[in-house]
Amino acid sequence: MGTISLKNKKIIVVGGNGYLGSFLVKALKEKEAKVFIISKNCKNSDNEFRVDITNFEDVNTIIQKINPDIVYHLAANISRTRDFSIYNSMAAVNVDGTLNILKSLENIDSHFIFTSSSEIYGNNISPFKEDQAPKPVSPYSLTKINAEMLIETYCKNYNKKYTNLRLFNFFGEFMPEDFFIPQMIKTLKRGEDFLMTKGEQVRDFLYVKDVVNALLLTAENTNSQNQTLNVCSGVGTKLNELASSINNYIESKAKVVVGAIPYRDNEVWEMIGSNTKIKNKIGFEPKYTVDEGIKILINHL
């Protein structure tokens, strides 16, 4: 396994001030990398560039100026809706925006690392393996698999290094409240009942620091190059079981009300990933159990 030191490497994190991006940027700085952020929500500075990735000229100008060794592409338009009226606006960011970054790297020797989603598997038989045919269930997951295929095709045509990382569900400190786990914890801590579905869905959760570790290992190991890898624990957790353990940890008069809201259309019931490939390729193994991560989060919120 060829290893690469990130010290003094010029690394761009597209979406570097988003939730996961901010954790990654901090970790890269601890590795003494030279980190640059491209985002449409940051203030311009020596290492932060306010750029909308749907604008090729702006993206190209900044990337040519930086001449990066590694590019992490975390920026995305995310939505859980199954409504296809949003497809064009999603594709403009998630597919066309991705192509703009790739085209900006055409004459630069860099490693392009893309964060895709476990949602591209849809209702495949779990545990999901990287060689299964995708079955996207939403405009978002469709744009993610389209972006993956674009990256693979483009990079093979231009002899570029890439890695597609299919991230499964993750959680951690500072996570926005519209995500399931922090929403539940904050609601209960406020003394309000938390309403949820029957919670029979099974998900594969990772604590955010494990996800960041997988992102670092991807850049540090040449074995990750030109690969598609699941970033997951390989362990399934039922949402109603997760809810009852959170309810037990939090001393609150409020409770989780299971079955209070209906399931969404086209629900995916079991999303567990196989992490055999990522273990073999780059030695990634989660350091935190779901329980350990939940306890850290409850103490933090």
C-alpha positions in Angstrom: 0.0 0.0 0.0 1.6 3.3 -1.1 1.3 6.0 1.5 1.3 9.7 1.0 2.1 12.4 3.6 -0.4 15.3 3.6 2.1 17.7 5.1 2.5 20.8 2.8 0.2 19.3 0.2 -2.1 21.9 -1.4 -5.6 20.6 -0.7 -8.9 22.2 -1.8 -12.0 21.3 0.1 -15.0 22.3 -2.0 -17.8 22.9 0.5 -15.2 23.2 3.2 -17.4 25.3 5.5 -20.3 22.9 5.4 -20.9 20.4 8.3 -18.5 17.6 7.2 -16.2 20.0 5.5 -15.4 22.0 8.6 -14.4 18.8 10.4 -12.2 17.8 7.5 -10.5 21.2 7.1 -9.6 21.1 10.8 -8.2 17.5 10.5 -6.2 18.4 7.4 -4.7 21.5 9.1 -3.6 19.2 12.0 -1.8 17.1 9.3 0.0 20.4 8.3 -1.6 20.5 4.8 -2.1 23.8 3.0 -5.9 23.9 2.9 -8.0 26.1 0.7 -11.8 26.3 0.8 -14.1 26.9 -2.1 -17.7 27.6 -1.1 -20.5 29.9 -2.1 -21.1 30.7 1.6 -17.7 31.9 2.8 -15.9 35.2 3.0 -13.0 35.8 0.6 -9.6 35.5 2.1 -6.1 34.2 1.3 -7.4 30.6 1.6 -11.1 30.9 1.3 -12.8 31.6 -2.0 -16.5 32.5 -2.4 -17.3 30.7 -5.6 -20.5 29.1 -7.0 -19.4 25.8 -8.6 -22.1 26.2 -11.3 -19.9 29.1 -12.7 -17.1 27.4 -14.7 -15.0 30.6 -15.2 -14.9 31.4 -11.5 -14.1 27.8 -10.5 -11.4 27.5 -13.2 -9.7 30.8 -12.2 -9.3 29.8 -8.5 -8.3 26.1 -9.1 -5.6 27.1 -11.7 -4.3 29.7 -9.2 -4.0 27.1 -6.4 -2.8 24.2 -8.5 -3.8 21.6 -5.9 -2.4 18.2 -5.2 -5.8 16.9 -3.8 -9.4 18.1 -4.3 -12.1 17.0 -1.9 -15.5 17.7 -3.5 -18.1 17.8 -0.6 -20.4 20.5 -2.0 -23.9 19.3 -2.9 -27.5 20.4 -3.2 -29.2 18.0 -0.8 -32.9 17.2 -0.5 -34.8 14.2 0.7 -37.9 14.9 -1.4 -39.0 12.5 -4.1 -40.5 15.5 -6.1 -38.8 15.7 -9.5 -39.6 19.4 -9.9 -36.2 20.0 -8.1 -34.2 17.8 -10.5 -32.8 20.6 -12.7 -31.6 22.7 -9.9 -30.0 19.7 -8.2 -28.3 18.5 -11.4 -26.9 22.0 -12.0 -24.9 21.8 -8.7 -24.4 18.0 -8.2 -23.6 17.1 -11.8 -22.7 20.2 -13.9 -20.9 21.7 -10.9 -18.8 18.6 -10.5 -17.9 18.7 -14.2 -16.8 22.3 -13.8 -14.3 21.3 -11.1 -13.0 18.3 -13.2 -12.5 20.5 -16.2 -10.6 23.0 -14.1 -8.2 20.2 -13.2 -7.6 19.1 -16.7 -3.9 20.1 -16.9 -3.2 19.6 -13.1 -2.0 16.3 -11.6 -4.3 15.9 -8.7 -6.4 13.3 -6.8 -10.1 14.1 -7.0 -12.1 12.7 -4.0 -15.9 12.9 -4.2 -18.4 12.3 -1.5 -21.3 10.4 -2.9 -24.2 8.8 -0.9 -25.4 5.4 0.2 -28.8 6.5 -1.2 -27.7 5.5 -4.7 -28.2 1.9 -3.6 -32.0 2.4 -3.0 -33.8 -0.8 -2.3 -31.0 -3.1 -3.2 -30.4 -6.2 -1.1 -28.3 -5.2 1.9 -25.4 -5.2 2.9 -24.7 -3.0 -0.1 -21.5 -3.8 -2.0 -19.8 -1.4 -4.4 -20.4 -3.6 -7.4 -24.2 -3.7 -7.0 -26.2 -1.9 -9.7 -27.4 1.4 -8.3 -31.2 1.9 -7.7 -31.6 5.6 -6.9 -34.9 6.5 -5.4 -34.9 10.3 -5.5 -33.7 13.3 -7.6 -30.8 13.7 -5.1 -29.6 10.1 -5.3 -30.0 10.1 -9.1 -27.7 13.2 -9.4 -25.2 11.5 -7.0 -24.9 8.4 -9.2 -24.8 10.5 -12.3 -21.9 12.5 -10.8 -20.1 9.3 -9.8 -20.3 8.0 -13.4 -19.3 11.4 -14.8 -16.2 11.4 -12.6 -15.2 7.8 -13.5 -15.7 8.4 -17.2 -14.0 11.8 -17.3 -11.0 10.7 -15.2 -10.5 7.5 -17.3 -10.6 9.6 -20.5 -8.1 12.1 -19.2 -6.0 9.7 -17.1 -6.8 11.4 -13.8 -6.8 10.0 -10.3 -10.2 9.8 -8.5 -12.1 8.2 -5.6 -15.8 8.0 -5.2 -16.7 7.6 -1.5 -20.3 6.5 -0.8 -21.0 7.9 2.6 -23.6 6.2 4.8 -25.5 8.0 7.6 -23.3 9.8 10.0 -23.8 12.1 13.0 -21.8 14.3 15.4 -21.5 17.5 17.3 -22.8 20.8 15.7 -25.0 18.9 13.3 -28.0 20.9 12.0 -31.2 20.1 13.8 -33.0 18.9 10.6 -31.1 15.6 10.9 -32.8 12.8 12.7 -30.4 12.1 15.6 -29.7 15.8 16.7 -33.4 16.6 16.1 -34.4 13.8 18.5 -31.9 14.7 21.2 -32.6 18.5 21.1 -36.4 17.9 21.2 -36.2 15.6 24.2 -33.8 17.9 26.0 -36.3 20.8 25.5 -38.9 18.5 27.3 -40.9 18.0 24.2 -42.1 14.6 22.8 -40.4 13.5 19.7 -42.7 12.2 17.0 -41.4 9.7 14.5 -42.5 6.8 12.3 -42.7 3.2 13.5 -38.9 3.3 13.0 -38.6 -0.1 11.4 -36.0 1.3 9.0 -32.5 0.0 9.5 -29.5 2.3 9.0 -25.7 2.1 9.1 -24.5 4.9 11.3 -21.0 6.3 11.7 -19.7 9.0 14.1 -18.4 12.0 12.2 -14.8 11.5 13.3 -14.7 8.1 11.7 -16.0 9.6 8.5 -13.2 12.2 8.6 -10.7 9.5 9.2 -11.9 7.6 6.1 -11.5 10.9 4.1 -7.9 11.3 5.3 -7.0 7.7 4.6 -8.4 8.0 1.1 -5.9 10.8 0.4 -3.0 9.1 2.2 -3.2 5.8 0.4 -2.6 5.2 -3.3 -4.8 2.1 -3.1 -7.8 4.3 -2.9 -7.2 5.8 -6.4 -9.6 5.0 -9.2 -11.9 3.2 -6.8 -15.5 3.4 -5.5 -15.6 2.7 -1.7 -18.4 2.5 0.9 -17.7 4.6 4.0 -19.8 2.7 6.6 -19.7 0.6 9.8 -21.2 -2.6 8.3 -23.6 -2.7 11.3 -27.3 -2.0 11.0 -29.3 -0.1 13.7 -33.1 0.0 13.7 -34.3 3.6 14.1 -36.9 2.6 16.8 -34.1 0.9 18.9 -31.8 3.9 18.5 -34.7 6.1 19.6 -35.4 4.1 22.8 -31.7 4.0 23.8 -31.5 7.8 23.3 -34.7 8.2 25.3 -33.0 6.1 28.1 -29.8 8.2 28.1 -31.6 11.5 28.3 -33.3 12.2 31.6 -36.5 14.0 30.4 -40.2 13.8 31.0 -40.6 13.9 27.3 -40.6 10.7 25.3 -40.2 9.4 21.8 -43.6 8.7 20.3 -43.1 5.8 17.8 -45.6 5.5 15.0 -46.8 9.1 15.3 -46.1 10.0 11.7 -46.4 8.0 8.4 -43.5 6.6 6.4 -42.5 8.6 3.3 -43.2 7.3 -0.1 -40.6 5.0 -1.6 -39.0 4.4 1.8 -35.7 2.5 1.8 -36.1 -0.1 4.6 -32.6 -1.4 5.1 -29.4 0.5 4.3 -26.4 -1.4 5.6 -23.1 -1.2 3.8 -20.3 -3.7 3.4 -17.0 -2.2 4.5 -14.9 -5.1 3.4 -13.5 -3.2 0.3 -12.5 0.0 2.2 -10.9 -2.2 5.0 -8.8 -4.1 2.4 -7.9 -1.1 0.3 -7.0 1.6 2.8 -7.3 -0.1 6.2 -10.3 1.9 7.4 -12.2 0.6 10.4 -14.5 2.6 12.7 -13.1 3.5 16.1 -16.5 4.5 17.6 -19.6 2.4 18.1 -23.0 4.1 17.6 -23.6 4.1 21.3 -20.2 5.8 22.0 -20.9 8.4 19.4 -24.5 9.0 20.8 -23.1 9.5 24.3 -20.6 12.1 23.1 -23.3 13.9 21.2 -25.8 13.9 24.1 -23.1 15.4 26.4 -22.2 18.0 23.9 -25.8 19.2 23.0 
